[in-house]
Amino acid sequence: MEDPKPLPQRPATRAGKVAAVSLMALLFVGLACNLRFATTTESLLPTAVTRASLVDGTVSKELASRMADTPIAADAARAQRALGWLTLHDLGPRVRQGCEGWLFLRDELNVYADGDQHLATRADTVATVQRDLASHGIALLVAVVPDKSRLEPQHLCKLYRPASLNARLGEWTSRLEAARVPVIDLEAALRSVSGDAFYRTDTHWTQDGAGAAAQAVAQRIRALGVPLGSSKPGYRVADKAPARRPGDLVRLAGLDGLPLSSQPREEIVASRAYIHEAQTAASADDLFGDADLPNIAVIGTSYSTTSDFVPQLALALGTGVGNFAHEGAKFGGSARAYFVSPAYAQTPPKLIVWELDERDLQAPLEADDRVVVPKAGKPGNP
């Protein structure tokens, strides 16, 4: 059998040279990105790799998640978001654009399967928490923040808010009232604001919106007859010059890295600074000021940590208010953290204000939604 003849060697074309150089450049970029990732990441694989985690896909899922967080993936995602906005005015999967520069969170417009059942389950959880707190002599007030899209329908324009969501707040308050849980819907308070109750490029209420909500909550607290204690609000107020306020929806859309001229229209806001002032001990016997600790604690979402809601509530009541809300917390996140904290165990309040936002009420249930009040021993000691 005759040996095969070698293929004829053809001279490299210009296109082939360009392709080869491009491939080499791509390989070097990939190598550089991998080296950058290796030097900024402690470990690519999970800390505990077991046979079971390999079989059930836990390891591969976490590996994919960590690979998605690599610098090249993050940079590519930002570039894709920027290109989508600059060419099509697309804001990504989480943000929707109304008119006149108003942005809205997509979660507010979602209709969830079994949403009514999820709402009912959360209402039952709140009722159980209220009964358990009452057994410890602690009152509960639930304050629900309506959706921005509910309060600002004139700025939705072509955005569609499903009509089935209209009854959500009423269903929530009705269930809690039937369970004898004190609840306040803040829609009326926010509608009373003369200006905007929500920021244009942010999910949260404005300082005036938070102030109106604080006044409404303070009025309801007084009606409950809860002892306010002798602690002072602990804030002084100072006016601030109008300044640009970056919106969290711009950041969520991945556009905060663009030049300001290319981002959604910026928001200039005049605001007030609520400056916290440390309290002195009430007497020589109270060196740590324990006698003046607040009788009221706020748990909840980022609404309680933005726009100075808690300082305005403290000033409206004329007493100190402890803030145990968390950024990013949903229905039960901050409640779960607070009930196992030393703050609750060692200095339980007389009243807990549980702030919730409407969009979470019908969302699929999560592990953090299971909120349990410690029952054994002193409150806070499970």
KAZI-V257500 format. One record per pair of residues at least 24 apart in sequence whose C-alpha atoms are under 8 Angstrom apart, sorted by the first residue. I is the first residue (numbers start at 1). J is the second residue. D is the distance in Angstrom with one decimal. If there is no record, write none. Layout:
BEGIN
i & j & d
I & J & D
I & J & D
END
This chain:
BEGIN
i & j & d
33 & 71 & 7.1
33 & 72 & 6.3
36 & 71 & 7.7
37 & 70 & 6.1
37 & 71 & 6.6
78 & 254 & 5.8
78 & 255 & 7.5
81 & 253 & 7.1
81 & 254 & 6.0
81 & 255 & 6.9
82 & 254 & 7.2
82 & 255 & 6.0
82 & 258 & 7.3
86 & 262 & 7.5
91 & 253 & 5.3
92 & 253 & 5.8
94 & 252 & 7.2
94 & 253 & 7.0
95 & 249 & 6.6
95 & 252 & 7.3
95 & 253 & 6.2
96 & 159 & 7.7
97 & 156 & 7.7
97 & 159 & 7.5
98 & 155 & 5.7
98 & 156 & 4.4
98 & 157 & 5.7
98 & 158 & 6.7
98 & 159 & 6.1
99 & 155 & 5.5
99 & 156 & 6.2
99 & 157 & 5.8
99 & 158 & 7.9
100 & 155 & 7.0
101 & 200 & 6.9
101 & 201 & 7.5
101 & 264 & 6.8
101 & 265 & 6.2
102 & 155 & 6.4
102 & 156 & 7.7
102 & 200 & 4.8
102 & 201 & 5.9
103 & 200 & 6.2
103 & 201 & 5.2
103 & 202 & 7.1
103 & 249 & 6.8
104 & 148 & 7.3
104 & 149 & 6.9
104 & 201 & 7.6
104 & 202 & 7.6
104 & 203 & 6.7
104 & 249 & 7.4
105 & 203 & 6.6
105 & 249 & 7.2
107 & 359 & 6.6
108 & 147 & 6.4
108 & 148 & 7.9
108 & 149 & 7.0
108 & 359 & 5.1
109 & 149 & 7.9
109 & 160 & 7.5
109 & 161 & 5.4
109 & 162 & 6.8
111 & 162 & 7.5
111 & 164 & 7.9
111 & 165 & 7.5
112 & 362 & 6.7
112 & 363 & 6.3
112 & 364 & 7.3
114 & 362 & 7.9
115 & 361 & 8.0
115 & 362 & 4.3
115 & 363 & 6.3
115 & 364 & 7.2
116 & 362 & 6.2
117 & 362 & 7.7
118 & 361 & 7.1
118 & 362 & 5.2
118 & 363 & 6.7
118 & 364 & 6.4
118 & 365 & 6.4
119 & 172 & 7.1
119 & 361 & 5.2
119 & 362 & 4.9
119 & 363 & 7.9
120 & 172 & 7.9
120 & 175 & 7.6
122 & 361 & 7.1
122 & 369 & 7.3
123 & 172 & 7.1
123 & 175 & 6.6
123 & 176 & 6.3
125 & 370 & 7.3
125 & 371 & 6.9
126 & 176 & 7.9
126 & 181 & 8.0
127 & 176 & 6.9
127 & 179 & 6.2
127 & 180 & 7.9
127 & 181 & 6.3
129 & 371 & 7.4
129 & 372 & 6.7
129 & 373 & 6.2
130 & 181 & 6.7
132 & 373 & 6.4
132 & 375 & 7.5
133 & 373 & 7.0
136 & 379 & 7.0
137 & 350 & 7.0
138 & 348 & 8.0
138 & 349 & 6.7
138 & 350 & 4.9
138 & 351 & 5.5
138 & 352 & 7.3
139 & 226 & 7.7
139 & 350 & 6.2
139 & 351 & 4.6
139 & 352 & 6.3
140 & 181 & 7.4
140 & 182 & 6.8
140 & 351 & 5.6
140 & 352 & 4.9
140 & 353 & 6.0
140 & 354 & 7.2
141 & 181 & 7.3
141 & 182 & 5.1
141 & 183 & 5.7
141 & 184 & 7.6
141 & 221 & 7.8
141 & 351 & 7.5
141 & 352 & 6.3
141 & 353 & 4.9
141 & 354 & 6.1
142 & 181 & 7.7
142 & 182 & 6.3
142 & 183 & 4.5
142 & 184 & 6.3
142 & 353 & 5.9
142 & 354 & 4.8
142 & 355 & 5.9
142 & 356 & 7.4
143 & 183 & 5.8
143 & 184 & 4.9
143 & 185 & 6.1
143 & 186 & 6.9
143 & 217 & 7.4
143 & 353 & 7.0
143 & 354 & 6.1
143 & 355 & 4.7
143 & 356 & 6.2
144 & 183 & 7.7
144 & 184 & 6.5
144 & 185 & 5.3
144 & 186 & 6.2
144 & 355 & 5.8
144 & 356 & 4.8
144 & 357 & 5.5
144 & 358 & 6.4
145 & 185 & 6.9
145 & 186 & 5.7
145 & 187 & 7.1
145 & 355 & 7.3
145 & 356 & 6.1
145 & 357 & 4.6
145 & 358 & 5.8
146 & 185 & 7.6
146 & 186 & 6.7
146 & 187 & 5.9
146 & 357 & 6.3
146 & 358 & 5.2
146 & 359 & 7.8
147 & 357 & 7.2
147 & 358 & 5.8
147 & 359 & 6.4
148 & 198 & 6.6
148 & 203 & 6.9
148 & 204 & 7.8
151 & 187 & 7.4
151 & 190 & 7.8
151 & 191 & 7.1
151 & 197 & 8.0
168 & 358 & 7.8
169 & 358 & 6.9
172 & 361 & 8.0
184 & 217 & 7.4
184 & 220 & 7.8
186 & 213 & 6.1
186 & 216 & 7.4
189 & 213 & 5.8
189 & 216 & 6.4
199 & 247 & 7.8
200 & 247 & 7.9
200 & 267 & 7.2
201 & 246 & 7.7
201 & 247 & 4.8
201 & 248 & 7.0
201 & 249 & 5.8
201 & 250 & 6.6
201 & 266 & 7.9
201 & 267 & 7.3
202 & 247 & 4.5
202 & 248 & 5.0
202 & 249 & 5.2
202 & 250 & 7.6
203 & 247 & 7.9
203 & 248 & 6.9
203 & 249 & 6.7
204 & 302 & 8.0
204 & 303 & 6.2
204 & 306 & 7.3
204 & 307 & 7.8
205 & 303 & 7.2
205 & 306 & 8.0
205 & 307 & 6.8
206 & 307 & 5.9
207 & 271 & 7.1
207 & 307 & 4.6
207 & 308 & 6.6
207 & 309 & 7.5
210 & 307 & 6.1
210 & 308 & 6.9
210 & 309 & 5.0
210 & 312 & 7.7
211 & 308 & 7.9
211 & 309 & 6.3
211 & 312 & 5.8
211 & 313 & 7.4
213 & 309 & 7.7
214 & 309 & 6.2
214 & 310 & 7.5
214 & 312 & 6.0
214 & 313 & 4.6
214 & 316 & 7.0
215 & 312 & 7.9
215 & 313 & 6.6
215 & 316 & 6.0
217 & 313 & 7.5
218 & 313 & 6.4
218 & 316 & 6.2
218 & 317 & 5.8
226 & 350 & 6.9
226 & 351 & 7.0
227 & 295 & 7.4
227 & 350 & 7.2
228 & 294 & 7.8
228 & 295 & 6.0
228 & 296 & 7.3
228 & 317 & 7.9
228 & 319 & 6.5
229 & 292 & 7.4
229 & 294 & 6.9
229 & 295 & 6.0
229 & 319 & 7.1
230 & 291 & 8.0
230 & 292 & 5.8
230 & 294 & 8.0
230 & 319 & 6.8
231 & 291 & 7.8
231 & 292 & 4.3
231 & 293 & 6.0
231 & 294 & 5.8
231 & 319 & 5.3
231 & 320 & 5.3
232 & 279 & 7.7
232 & 292 & 7.5
232 & 318 & 6.5
232 & 319 & 4.6
232 & 320 & 5.1
233 & 311 & 7.4
233 & 314 & 5.0
233 & 315 & 5.6
233 & 317 & 7.9
233 & 318 & 5.6
233 & 319 & 4.5
233 & 320 & 4.2
233 & 321 & 7.1
234 & 276 & 5.7
234 & 277 & 5.1
234 & 278 & 6.7
234 & 279 & 6.7
234 & 320 & 6.6
235 & 274 & 5.8
235 & 275 & 5.3
235 & 276 & 4.6
235 & 277 & 5.6
235 & 311 & 6.8
235 & 315 & 7.6
236 & 274 & 5.7
236 & 275 & 5.3
236 & 276 & 6.7
236 & 277 & 7.3
237 & 272 & 6.5
237 & 273 & 5.6
237 & 274 & 4.8
237 & 275 & 6.3
238 & 272 & 5.6
238 & 273 & 5.1
238 & 274 & 6.7
238 & 275 & 7.7
239 & 271 & 6.4
239 & 272 & 4.4
239 & 273 & 6.1
240 & 270 & 6.4
240 & 271 & 5.4
240 & 272 & 5.3
240 & 273 & 6.5
241 & 270 & 5.9
241 & 271 & 7.1
242 & 268 & 6.2
242 & 269 & 5.1
242 & 270 & 4.0
242 & 271 & 6.8
243 & 268 & 5.2
243 & 269 & 5.5
243 & 270 & 6.5
244 & 268 & 4.4
244 & 269 & 6.2
245 & 269 & 6.3
274 & 308 & 7.1
274 & 311 & 6.7
293 & 320 & 7.3
294 & 319 & 7.1
294 & 320 & 4.8
294 & 321 & 5.4
294 & 322 & 6.2
294 & 349 & 7.1
295 & 320 & 7.5
295 & 321 & 7.1
295 & 348 & 7.9
295 & 349 & 4.6
295 & 350 & 5.1
295 & 351 & 6.5
296 & 320 & 7.3
296 & 321 & 5.2
296 & 322 & 6.2
296 & 349 & 5.5
296 & 350 & 6.1
296 & 351 & 4.9
296 & 352 & 5.8
296 & 353 & 7.4
297 & 321 & 5.8
297 & 322 & 4.6
297 & 323 & 6.0
297 & 324 & 6.8
297 & 349 & 6.3
297 & 351 & 6.5
297 & 352 & 4.9
297 & 353 & 6.2
298 & 322 & 6.1
298 & 323 & 5.0
298 & 324 & 5.7
298 & 325 & 6.3
298 & 352 & 5.8
298 & 353 & 4.7
298 & 354 & 6.1
298 & 355 & 7.3
299 & 323 & 6.6
299 & 324 & 4.9
299 & 325 & 4.3
299 & 326 & 7.7
299 & 334 & 5.8
299 & 335 & 6.0
299 & 338 & 7.5
299 & 352 & 7.2
299 & 353 & 6.2
299 & 354 & 5.1
299 & 355 & 6.2
300 & 324 & 7.4
300 & 325 & 4.5
300 & 326 & 6.6
300 & 329 & 6.9
300 & 330 & 7.4
300 & 331 & 7.3
300 & 332 & 7.7
300 & 333 & 7.7
300 & 334 & 5.7
300 & 335 & 6.9
300 & 354 & 5.6
300 & 355 & 4.6
300 & 356 & 5.8
301 & 325 & 5.6
301 & 326 & 5.6
301 & 327 & 6.0
301 & 328 & 6.5
301 & 329 & 5.1
301 & 330 & 5.9
301 & 331 & 7.6
301 & 334 & 7.3
301 & 355 & 6.7
301 & 356 & 6.4
301 & 357 & 7.4
302 & 326 & 5.9
302 & 327 & 4.5
302 & 328 & 6.2
302 & 329 & 6.9
303 & 355 & 7.9
304 & 355 & 7.2
330 & 356 & 7.6
330 & 357 & 7.9
330 & 360 & 6.6
331 & 356 & 6.2
331 & 357 & 7.7
331 & 360 & 6.3
331 & 361 & 7.4
331 & 368 & 7.5
331 & 369 & 6.0
332 & 368 & 5.3
332 & 369 & 4.7
332 & 370 & 6.9
332 & 371 & 6.1
333 & 368 & 5.4
333 & 369 & 7.1
335 & 371 & 6.7
336 & 368 & 7.1
336 & 370 & 7.9
336 & 371 & 5.6
336 & 372 & 7.1
339 & 372 & 7.8
339 & 373 & 6.2
339 & 374 & 6.9
339 & 380 & 5.8
340 & 374 & 7.7
340 & 380 & 5.7
340 & 381 & 7.4
340 & 382 & 7.8
341 & 380 & 6.9
342 & 380 & 7.2
344 & 379 & 7.0
344 & 380 & 5.4
345 & 378 & 6.9
345 & 379 & 5.3
345 & 380 & 3.7
345 & 381 & 6.0
346 & 379 & 7.9
346 & 380 & 7.4
348 & 379 & 6.9
348 & 380 & 7.9
END
